[in-house]
């Protein structure tokens, strides 16, 4: 993994270039009323990102909140002995770093890019908190997403405790495919092992089972979802629960995958 997080030094971000941003590709921002969207557009800067890059690093100060316009990122919690596992998956339906509104200026978990596609729209913590203080449409959307993200983290916790590694892998693949919006995306066995908190040989066995079932195809560094309906049917209830929570709390994203 890369040693430096994107957000480590706020001076590293470019000057405002809002005209080049694809803000509307983030489903939270695109759900704002037109006037609010136009007013806030100048508050963002574009930040390129790449696979395996960390946006926030656990325990470090957070300077910006990020709205992905594509791709998929994971929130990863690391223990003192170095073991880690994913606690949530975030794409263009969400935001990274909104915990700063609740007074925590340090990242409670790392945010790792595992599929780079699009850009990150960065908003400074001060501007984010100032907009939240207005208690307008932006605030309402962020709070609804906060509940949806909390629900995902809780469901992931239950899934990690009670379901098999193969069930958890199916859930992860479905969540990631939904956010990426493509049937084929980059994925190594090492990365999936880190997301699931297991050893690489375990992932190799799971990949073989999924391929033999005709659900997923793996080739070096990439995965292809071959039978999404079959994968969903074979998945535990956790994927459907997370999806239903997001759709219920943020209905404006329906039909916009």
C-alpha positions in Angstrom: 0.0 0.0 0.0 1.1 3.6 -0.6 2.5 5.2 2.5 1.1 8.7 2.1 -2.6 9.5 2.3 -4.1 12.0 -0.2 -5.4 14.1 2.6 -2.1 14.3 4.5 -1.2 17.9 3.5 -4.0 20.3 2.7 -1.5 22.5 0.7 -1.1 19.6 -1.8 -4.6 20.2 -3.2 -4.8 22.4 -6.3 -6.5 25.8 -6.4 -10.2 25.7 -7.0 -11.1 24.3 -10.4 -14.8 23.6 -10.0 -15.5 24.0 -13.8 -13.6 20.7 -14.4 -15.5 18.8 -11.7 -18.2 16.3 -12.5 -20.1 17.1 -9.3 -23.4 15.7 -10.7 -21.8 12.2 -10.9 -21.9 12.0 -7.1 -25.5 11.0 -6.3 -25.6 12.9 -3.0 -24.6 16.2 -4.7 -26.8 15.6 -7.7 -29.8 15.3 -5.4 -29.3 18.9 -4.1 -31.8 21.6 -5.3 -30.4 23.5 -8.3 -29.7 26.7 -6.3 -27.8 24.9 -3.6 -25.8 22.8 -6.1 -24.8 26.0 -8.0 -23.9 27.8 -4.8 -21.7 25.0 -3.5 -19.9 24.2 -6.8 -17.1 26.7 -6.1 -16.3 25.0 -2.8 -14.9 21.9 -4.4 -11.6 21.0 -6.0 -10.8 18.0 -8.1 -8.4 15.4 -6.7 -7.2 12.5 -8.9 -6.9 9.1 -7.2 -5.6 5.7 -8.1 -6.0 2.1 -7.0 -4.4 1.2 -3.6 -4.2 4.8 -2.6 -5.4 5.9 0.9 -7.6 9.0 1.0 -7.6 9.2 4.8 -5.3 7.3 7.1 -6.6 6.0 10.4 -5.7 8.2 13.3 -4.4 11.1 11.2 -6.0 14.6 11.0 -8.7 15.1 8.4 -8.5 18.2 6.3 -11.1 17.6 3.6 -14.3 15.7 3.0 -14.5 13.8 -0.3 -17.3 13.0 -2.6 -16.4 10.3 -5.1 -17.8 10.6 -8.7 -17.0 7.0 -9.5 -15.0 4.0 -8.5 -15.2 2.3 -5.1 -13.4 2.8 -1.8 -13.3 0.9 1.5 -13.3 2.1 5.0 -10.8 -0.2 6.8 -10.3 -0.6 10.5 -6.8 -1.7 11.6 -6.0 -3.2 15.0 -2.8 -2.6 17.0 -1.4 -6.0 15.9 -1.7 -4.9 12.2 -4.8 -7.0 11.4 -7.4 -5.2 9.4 -10.8 -5.6 7.7 -13.3 -3.6 5.8 -16.2 -2.1 7.6 -18.0 -0.3 4.7 -17.8 0.2 0.9 -18.4 3.7 -0.5 -18.8 4.9 -4.1 -20.5 7.7 -5.9 -23.6 7.3 -3.7 -21.7 8.6 -0.7 -19.1 10.8 1.0 -15.9 10.1 2.9 -15.1 12.0 6.1 -18.4 13.4 7.3 -17.6 12.3 10.8 -15.8 15.7 11.2 -19.3 17.3 11.7 -19.6 15.4 15.0 -16.3 16.9 16.3 -13.8 14.1 15.4 -11.0 15.7 13.4 -9.1 12.4 13.1 -9.9 9.6 10.8 -11.5 6.7 12.8 -10.6 4.3 9.9 -8.5 4.4 6.7 -10.2 5.1 3.4 -8.6 2.9 0.7 -9.2 3.1 -3.1 -9.7 -0.3 -4.6 -11.3 0.7 -7.9 -10.2 4.1 -9.3 -12.7 5.5 -11.8 -13.7 9.2 -11.9 -12.4 11.7 -9.4 -12.7 12.9 -5.8 -14.5 16.2 -5.2 -12.8 17.6 -2.1 -14.4 20.1 0.2 -12.5 21.6 3.2 -13.6 20.6 6.6 -14.3 24.3 7.5 -16.6 24.7 4.4 -18.3 21.4 5.0 -19.1 22.2 8.6 -20.2 25.8 7.7 -22.7 24.3 5.2 -23.9 21.7 7.7 -24.6 24.6 10.1 -27.1 26.1 7.7 -29.4 23.1 8.3 -30.6 23.1 4.7 -31.0 20.5 2.0 -27.2 19.6 2.2 -27.5 18.9 5.9 -30.5 16.7 5.4 -28.9 14.6 2.7 -25.7 14.2 4.8 -27.6 13.1 7.9 -29.6 10.6 5.9 -26.5 9.2 4.4 -24.8 9.1 7.8 -27.7 6.8 8.9 -27.3 4.6 5.8 -23.6 4.3 6.3 -24.1 3.4 10.0 -26.6 0.8 9.0 -24.0 -0.7 6.5 -21.3 -0.8 9.2 -23.7 -2.5 11.6 -24.7 -5.0 9.0 -21.1 -5.7 8.1 -20.3 -6.3 11.7 -23.1 -8.9 12.0 -22.1 -10.5 8.7 -18.4 -10.7 9.7 -19.4 -12.4 13.0 -22.1 -14.8 11.8 -21.6 -15.6 8.1 -19.0 -17.7 6.3 -16.1 -16.1 4.5 -17.6 -17.1 1.1 -20.9 -15.4 2.0 -19.0 -12.3 3.0 -17.1 -12.4 -0.3 -20.3 -12.5 -2.3 -21.7 -9.6 -0.4 -18.5 -7.6 -1.0 -18.5 -8.3 -4.7 -22.1 -7.3 -5.1 -21.6 -4.0 -3.2 -18.5 -3.2 -5.1 -20.0 -4.0 -8.5 -23.0 -1.9 -7.7 -20.9 1.1 -6.9 -18.4 0.7 -9.8 -21.3 0.2 -12.2 -19.3 -2.3 -14.3 -19.3 -6.1 -14.4 -15.5 -6.2 -14.7 -13.2 -4.3 -12.4 -9.7 -4.6 -11.0 -9.3 -7.0 -8.0 -6.5 -9.1 -6.7 -6.7 -12.0 -4.3 -4.5 -10.0 -1.9 -6.9 -7.1 -1.9 -10.0 -9.2 -1.4 -8.2 -11.0 1.5 -7.5 -7.7 3.1 -11.1 -6.6 2.7 -12.4 -9.8 4.3 -9.7 -10.0 7.0 -8.5 -13.5 5.9 -5.4 -15.1 4.4 -4.8 -15.1 0.7 -5.1 -19.0 0.3 -8.6 -18.7 1.7 -9.6 -16.2 -1.0 -8.0 -18.5 -3.6 -10.3 -21.3 -2.5 -13.4 -19.0 -2.5 -12.5 -17.7 -6.0 -12.3 -21.3 -7.3 -15.7 -22.1 -5.8 -17.3 -19.0 -7.4 -15.8 -19.7 -10.8 -16.9 -23.4 -10.8 -20.5 -22.2 -9.9 -20.3 -19.9 -13.0 -21.0 -16.8 -10.8 -17.7 -14.9 -11.1 -14.7 -15.1 -13.4 -11.2 -14.3 -12.1 -8.2 -13.5 -14.2 -4.9 -11.9 -13.2 -5.8 -8.7 -11.4 -9.4 -8.5 -12.5 -12.8 -10.0 -11.6 -15.9 -10.3 -13.8 -19.4 -10.8 -12.5 -20.8 -13.4 -14.8 -24.2 -14.1 -13.2 -25.3 -11.2 -10.9 -28.7 -12.7 -10.3 -27.2 -16.0 -9.3 -24.6 -14.3 -7.1 -27.3 -12.3 -5.3 -29.5 -15.4 -4.9 -26.5 -17.2 -3.3 -25.7 -14.3 -1.0 -26.6 -13.9 2.6 -29.3 -11.3 3.5 -26.8 -8.6 4.3 -26.4 -7.3 0.8 -30.1 -6.8 0.3 -30.4 -5.2 3.8 -27.8 -2.6 3.1 -29.2 -1.9 -0.4 -32.8 -1.5 1.0 -31.5 0.8 3.8 -29.8 3.1 1.3 -32.8 3.1 -1.0 -35.2 3.9 1.8 -33.1 6.8 3.2 -32.0 8.2 -0.1 -34.8 7.4 -2.6 -33.5 9.9 -5.1 -30.7 7.5 -6.1 -33.1 4.8 -7.3 -32.8 4.2 -11.0 -29.6 6.1 -11.3 -27.0 3.3 -11.1 
